[in-house]
């Protein structure tokens, strides 16, 4: 997971770098964050509690998806649909009592259309009871930093903040199982009795917005039209949660405008990666190698305004490293600075591998060999 410099969060929140002309009149609340770091780019009433219609099922769906990610639910497991599961209302996969169906088909229906009967059948299969499932949902919320006490595992009566919904969206994007189905636009669920159920993803941004990769929509008369969306362009991914749009068209148009504003002004720039050498073949004296690559122990990205230019790096190292060298002992530092010279991050540099010191005889052999080969 990459980290994004927290200094820029303060700049973004208090300077109002993205101010949509549409948000105040077309939505109750919204929150846009950068994926992974979860730093906010823009928002309106981000910490106010609102009804979220079908988005209230996201904690349950996410908990199930994470269970499959961890191998607790097998993709090809056969699930028997109970009377309670078949009777769940709202968006439905039209499951019948006693029906035998694979977990994969149920996940597709749960993620694509938030089918309550599919969610309930998976819940009974994996956790046995709603009480146990609810306890696991609470663990999911705690793990991702959402302070919310769920009253029911399913249902549309919960209230969330848009910031919490955005965090749930970021966690969903990290789930391999959720990602596998949230981008599907259309599918057919085949029942054992020969019936077919069409599954049509309600997220119109999958077709209309470049880079859209999900995530979930919902609506009700009380809560309006809501959505949690993810959009990726190049190396930059933003999560948007919004609630209370007046209609479906308004919801998608506002989401599109906010994304276009965000991608036009901001990008996430990778600074370093644990698997990428920041310096290659730095000179070493007195060791069993003459040169070695240097790395950091963290992956770092910065959320930056494009007009500010790229961050710069400055290395603080001796002219030559002296063996022995230990991969757990820092040999220098790297400073990352913004366009104004402000330090964004200071990280230690380490050799990738251990370098052993060599004696005089071995050193002379290496000098002679180098001379003869030269």
N, C-alpha and C positions, 0 to 999 in steps of 0.2 A: 504494500500500500504506500502510495506517495503522500508526503506531507506538503502542505502549502503554507507559506510564511504568514504567521498570524499578524504581523505588522500591517499587512495590506488590508486585513479585515477591518481594522479601525478606520483606515483611510476610506474604504468603500462605504461603510455604514454611515459615517458622519458627513461625507462630502456629497452624498446623493448622486453618484456618478451616473446611475441609470434611473431616470425618472420618466416612466411611461405616461403619455398624455391620455391613455385610455383606461388605466387601471381604476382610478377613483370612481368612474361612472359605470363600469361594466362588471365589477366583481366585488365581493365582500372582502376578500383577503387573498394575498398570494405571497409566495416566497420562492426566490430562485437562489440556488446554492451551486457551488462547484463540487463536482463528484469527488469522493474520497476525502477531501479536506473538510467538506461541508461548510465552507465559508460562504457567507451571504453576499450576493451581488446586489440584489434589490428586493424590495418587499413592501407590503402594505398590510397593516394590522397583523403582522406575522405571528404575534404571540397571543392573539385573542382566540378564545375557544368558539368554534362554529360547528354546526352539524355538517357532516361530510358525505351524506348519502351512502352510496355503495363503496366509497373509499374506506368505510369502517371495517370492511372485510379484509383489508390489506394485512393487518397484523396476523390474522388467522392464515391467510394464504401464504404469507412469508414464513410463518412458523412451519407449515407443512413442507414448503419448498426447501427450507434449510434442513428438515429432517431427511428428505431424499438426498440432498447434497452430502449428508453425513452417513448415508447408507442405512438409515433406520427404516426407510421404506424402499422396497425394491421396485424398479420401474415396471417389471413384468408381473408383479404380484397380482393375484386375482382377488378382487374385493367383492364381497356380498353386500348388496344394498339392503338396508333395513327399512322397516316401515317408517321410522322417524326420518331417515334420510330422504326417502321418496316424497315425504310430505312437506319438505322445506319449500317455502314460497320465494317470490322474487325471481331474478334471472335463474333459469333452470336448464338442466341438461335432459329433462324429461326421463329421469331414472324411475324404474318401477321396483316395487318391493320384491326381494328375492333375486333380482337381476345380478348376474355375474359379469364383472367388467374389470379391465386392467387398471392399475393405478396410473399408468401413463395416460390413458384416455380421460380419467378423472382429473388429472392435473391440467391437461389441455383445456378442459371445460372450466376449471376453477380459475386459471390465469387469464384465459382469453375473454370470458364473459362474466367472471365472478359468480359462477353457478353455485347457488347455495346448497343444492342437493349433492353435488360433487364434493364440495368442501366438507359437508357433514359426513359423507360416506368415508372420505379419507381420514377424517378426525376419529371416527369410530374404529377404523382399521388400525390406525397407528397408536392411538392413545386410550381407546376403550370407552372413555366417558368425557362429557363436556367439561366437568370439573378439572380433570387431569389436563385436558387440552388447554383450558384457561390458565392453569398454572404455568404451562409451557409458553403460552403467549406472553405472559408477564415476564418470563425470563428473556424472551426475545426482545421485548421492549427495553428491558434493563440493559441488555448487552449493547444495544445500538444507541443508548442515551436518551430514550423517550420516557419522560416521567408522566405516565398515564395509567390509571387503574381501570382496566376493562371490567365492565359489569357482565357482559355476555360475550361468548366466543363469536357469535354471529349476530347480525341485526344491524339496522341503520340508525340506532338511537344514540350512538356514541358521539361525543364532541372532541375535536382535535384542533390544535393550532396548525397553521400552515407550515411552520418550522418543523413540527413533529412529523407531519405528512411528508415533507421533503426528506427528512432523515430516514423514514420508512422506505421512500423511493430509492434512496442511495443504497440501503441495505438490500432491497430487492434486486437492484442492478448487479450486486455482487453475487447473487445466488445463481449458480449455473442452471438450476432447474427452472427458476422464474424466467431467466433470459431465453431459455429454449422455447418458451411458448408465448411470451408477451409480444413478440414481433410477428406472429402468425396472424394473417388477416382473415383467413377463411379456412375452415376445416369441417369435416363431416365425422360425427361420432356414430359408430356402427354398434347397434345393440344386438345382443345375441338372438332376440326374437325376430330379427330382420328389419326392425325399424331403423331409420337414420335421423339424426338430429343435426341440423346445420348450426355451426358455430361461427358467428360473424363478429369480429372484433370491432367494438364501437369507437376505437381510437382512430379518427379520420386523419390525424397528423401522420400516421404511418405512410400514407400516400401523399399528403400535401406538404410536409415539412422535410426538407433535406436533412438527413442524418438522424431522424427520429427513430428511437429504438424502444419504444414502449412509453408508459408502463400500464396504467389502469385509469378507467373513467367511471363515473357514477352520477346519478341524478335523482332528484325527488322534488315534489311540489314544495316541501318545506325548506330544503337545503339548496335548491337551485342546481345548476350544472357544475360539476366538480371534476378535477382530474389531477393526476400526478404523472408527469411526463419526463422522459430522458431524451437528450439529443446530443449526438457526438459528431464533431467535425474535426478531422485530423487528430491531434492529441488532446483535444479539449472536450470535456463532457459537462453539461449543466443539467441539474435537476430542477424542475418547476412544479410546485404544488399550488393549486388555486381552488377556491370554493366560492359558491354563490353567484356564478355567472347567470345571466337572465335566460339564456337559451343555449342550445348546442353550438350554433353558429358563433355567438359571442365568445363562448369558451375557447373554441379553436382559433378564432381570429386573434384574440388577446394573447393566447399562448404563442402563436406565430410571431406577433409583433414583439413580444418580450424576448423571444429567442433571437430574432434578427438584431435587436438592439444589443443584446448581450454579446453575440458573436462578432458584431461589428466593432465593439469597443474593447472587449477583453479576450485574452487567451491564457491558457495554462502552459507555461514554459518549463520543461524538464531541466533541472540544473545538474543533477547527477543521479546515478543508479548504482546500487551495490555491485552489480555485475559488469559495470563499465569502468575501465581505467580512466582516471582523470589525467594522469601523466603516464606516458609509456617510456620504458627503457631509461629510467633515471639512473645515473652512474653510481656504482657501489665499489668501495675499496676494501680489500682484505677479506673478500668473501668467496664462496664457491661459485658465484655468478658475478659478472661484471655490471649487469644492469637489471633493473626490476621495475615492474609496473606498480603504480600506487593507486589505492582505492579509498573511498569512504565506506562507512558501515551503515549508511542510510540512503534511501531514495528520496530526493527532494524535488519538488516543483514549486513554482511561484505563480500565483494568479496576478496578472499584471494588466494594466491598461496599455493597449497597443501603441498609443501615441507617446508613451514614455520610453520606448526603445527597449532593447534587450538588456538583461542583467549582464554584468561583467564579473570576471573572476580574477583573483590575485592569489598567488601561491607564496607561502612563507616556508622555505626549506633551506638547509645548508647546501653549499655548492656540490657536495658529494656526500653520500651516505656511507657509514662505516659499519662493517659487519662486526659482530652478529646482529641480525635483524629478526624481530619477533612479530608475527602478524597481529598480535594483540597489543603491541606497543606502537604508539603514534610516532611518526618521524617528522611531521610538519603539519601545517594547516592550509586550508583554502578559504578565502573570504569571497562571498558573493555580494555584490553591491548593485544598487539601482542606478538609474541614469544620473541622479544627483549625488552619487557617492555614498549614500546611506548604506550601512551594512545590513543586509537581509539575513545572512546566515554565515556562521563560522563553523567549519567542520574539520575534524582531525583526519589526517591522511595516514594510511597504513599500507605496508607491503602485503601483497596477496599471499605470499608464502614465506616460510622461514628461510633465512639466509645464514648459513653456517660460516664461521670464521675459518680461514685456512692458515697453515703454518708457512714459514719462509720457503721450505723446499717446494711445497705445492704452488706457492706464488711464483717462484722462479720457473717452474715447469710451464705454467700458464703463460708467462711472459715470453719464454723461448718459443712455445708453440705458436703464440700470436705473431711473433716476429717471423718465424719460418713460413707461416701461412700468408703473411702479408706480402 
